[in-house]
Amino acid sequence: MLRIASFTTIALGLMAGTSLAADLPQPVQPVQPEISYDTPATFSSYDWSGAYIGANAGWGFLDANGKNGASGALDDNQDGVTAGVHAGYNFMIAPSVVLGAEADIQYNDFDETKAGVKLESDWNGTVRGRAGYALDRTLVYGTGGGAVKNLTAKTADGKDNINAIGYVVGAGVEHAVTDTLTARVEYLYEDFGTQKFDFGDSTEKTRLNENLVRAGVSMKF
């Protein structure tokens, strides 16, 4: 009888212990995040694609290097204001790669008389390709193509007006201020080779190139 009572006591003690353990706070199991392998990668890059028009202004540096004893403005450096309009179209061919084409025409304030020779330029224009890398709303680009520049030379022997044809290369940085308005700063180098001016009784040759530094804004469509 005593043995049965002992077993009963032990059983009751074990049951009480089990009940007490069940009432104790249980450790919190960490929740494993669900991982989805079906979600494709996304890019938040600004979309540079589309047409645009704009205006720009800056400073030009014209270098004239006389080739056959020319004096005065045909063998001299001059500089002046340049201002104009541009238009183009961009293609975003990858999340960060932008290709495009652009044309511009500029007013030039180049006019200098030296040693009886006057050289002036009223306008110039370019047609260029552009290739750039977009860092979201900022585009770093290179550009190159063809250039044309109007030039007039005057001496005591006469006057000659030409449209010099050459090439242009350059680079710039453009930033999207809003979704439709961008601002840029760029540098262009234009080379027109050796040009000939015919003054009737004499002919003068000069090698011409120009450096342009300008800023502009564009409206994107």
NUVO-550173 format. One line per field, with one value per residue (C-alpha): residue number from 1; x, y, z. Coordinates in steps of 0.2 Angstrom, whole numbers, always signed. Last residue first. Example, Ala and Ser with C-alpha at 12.3 -4.5 7.8 and 13.67 -1.06 7.14 Angstrom:
# NUVO-550173
k 2; 1
c1 +68; +62
c2 -5; -22
c3 +36; +39
END
This chain:
# NUVO-550173
k 221; 220; 219; 218; 217; 216; 215; 214; 213; 212; 211; 210; 209; 208; 207; 206; 205; 204; 203; 202; 201; 200; 199; 198; 197; 196; 195; 194; 193; 192; 191; 190; 189; 188; 187; 186; 185; 184; 183; 182; 181; 180; 179; 178; 177; 176; 175; 174; 173; 172; 171; 170; 169; 168; 167; 166; 165; 164; 163; 162; 161; 160; 159; 158; 157; 156; 155; 154; 153; 152; 151; 150; 149; 148; 147; 146; 145; 144; 143; 142; 141; 140; 139; 138; 137; 136; 135; 134; 133; 132; 131; 130; 129; 128; 127; 126; 125; 124; 123; 122; 121; 120; 119; 118; 117; 116; 115; 114; 113; 112; 111; 110; 109; 108; 107; 106; 105; 104; 103; 102; 101; 100; 99; 98; 97; 96; 95; 94; 93; 92; 91; 90; 89; 88; 87; 86; 85; 84; 83; 82; 81; 80; 79; 78; 77; 76; 75; 74; 73; 72; 71; 70; 69; 68; 67; 66; 65; 64; 63; 62; 61; 60; 59; 58; 57; 56; 55; 54; 53; 52; 51; 50; 49; 48; 47; 46; 45; 44; 43; 42; 41; 40; 39; 38; 37; 36; 35; 34; 33; 32; 31; 30; 29; 28; 27; 26; 25; 24; 23; 22; 21; 20; 19; 18; 17; 16; 15; 14; 13; 12; 11; 10; 9; 8; 7; 6; 5; 4; 3; 2; 1
c1 +46; +61; +65; +83; +95; +112; +130; +145; +163; +168; +186; +188; +200; +206; +221; +224; +226; +227; +224; +228; +222; +204; +203; +201; +201; +207; +204; +215; +207; +190; +193; +179; +182; +167; +165; +149; +138; +120; +103; +88; +69; +56; +56; +64; +82; +88; +107; +119; +138; +148; +161; +168; +172; +168; +173; +175; +167; +170; +156; +165; +164; +178; +182; +194; +211; +212; +208; +192; +188; +171; +168; +153; +156; +151; +153; +152; +151; +156; +149; +154; +142; +140; +121; +115; +97; +101; +120; +118; +132; +133; +134; +130; +130; +133; +127; +135; +132; +141; +136; +142; +161; +173; +190; +197; +214; +222; +235; +222; +203; +192; +175; +168; +151; +145; +126; +125; +115; +113; +110; +109; +109; +107; +114; +111; +118; +112; +97; +101; +97; +90; +88; +90; +83; +90; +87; +99; +98; +110; +123; +141; +151; +168; +186; +201; +217; +228; +235; +221; +217; +233; +246; +245; +263; +257; +249; +241; +235; +218; +212; +194; +190; +171; +161; +145; +126; +113; +95; +84; +74; +71; +65; +64; +73; +82; +72; +78; +85; +76; +80; +71; +78; +65; +54; +53; +65; +55; +62; +51; +59; +62; +53; +64; +57; +52; +57; +42; +36; +33; +15; +20; +34; +22; +10; +25; +31; +13; +12; +29; +24; +7; +16; +29; +15; +5; +21; +24; +6; +7; +23; +14; +0
c2 +331; +338; +356; +360; +372; +378; +382; +386; +384; +384; +382; +387; +382; +391; +389; +404; +406; +423; +427; +444; +455; +449; +447; +428; +420; +402; +391; +379; +366; +370; +362; +364; +360; +359; +361; +358; +363; +357; +360; +349; +353; +339; +328; +342; +348; +334; +336; +337; +335; +339; +333; +338; +335; +346; +344; +356; +366; +385; +395; +409; +428; +438; +457; +467; +474; +485; +470; +462; +444; +436; +420; +409; +392; +375; +359; +341; +327; +323; +322; +314; +312; +312; +312; +316; +311; +292; +292; +291; +286; +296; +295; +310; +312; +329; +342; +359; +377; +394; +412; +430; +428; +443; +445; +463; +466; +484; +479; +472; +473; +461; +455; +439; +441; +424; +418; +400; +385; +368; +350; +335; +316; +303; +288; +285; +270; +268; +257; +252; +259; +275; +285; +304; +316; +334; +352; +367; +386; +400; +411; +415; +429; +434; +428; +433; +425; +431; +428; +432; +447; +456; +448; +434; +429; +413; +401; +413; +405; +410; +405; +408; +407; +406; +411; +405; +404; +390; +387; +372; +359; +341; +324; +308; +295; +301; +291; +294; +278; +268; +251; +235; +217; +203; +196; +177; +172; +177; +175; +174; +181; +168; +172; +169; +157; +165; +155; +149; +158; +146; +139; +123; +120; +122; +109; +97; +99; +96; +80; +74; +78; +69; +54; +54; +55; +40; +30; +33; +29; +12; +8; +12; +0
c3 -379; -370; -368; -369; -360; -365; -360; -371; -374; -392; -400; -418; -432; -448; -459; -470; -489; -498; -516; -524; -538; -537; -518; -518; -500; -499; -484; -476; -464; -456; -439; -426; -407; -396; -377; -368; -353; -352; -344; -346; -345; -348; -332; -322; -320; -331; -332; -347; -347; -363; -376; -392; -410; -426; -444; -459; -472; -475; -482; -491; -493; -502; -502; -512; -515; -500; -489; -484; -477; -474; -466; -464; -455; -458; -447; -449; -435; -417; -400; -383; -368; -350; -345; -328; -322; -319; -322; -341; -353; -369; -388; -399; -418; -425; -438; -435; -439; -440; -441; -444; -446; -449; -455; -459; -466; -466; -453; -441; -442; -431; -432; -423; -415; -421; -422; -420; -429; -422; -427; -415; -417; -403; -393; -375; -365; -346; -346; -364; -382; -375; -391; -391; -404; -409; -409; -407; -406; -406; -397; -399; -391; -397; -400; -411; -416; -430; -447; -458; -447; -451; -462; -476; -481; -489; -475; -463; -447; -441; -424; -419; -400; -396; -381; -375; -378; -380; -385; -385; -394; -389; -397; -387; -376; -360; -348; -331; -323; -310; -316; -312; -310; -312; -298; -300; -287; -272; -255; -240; -225; -211; -194; -179; -166; -150; -135; -124; -109; -94; -93; -102; -89; -75; -82; -85; -67; -60; -70; -64; -46; -47; -54; -40; -27; -35; -36; -17; -13; -22; -12; +4; +0
END
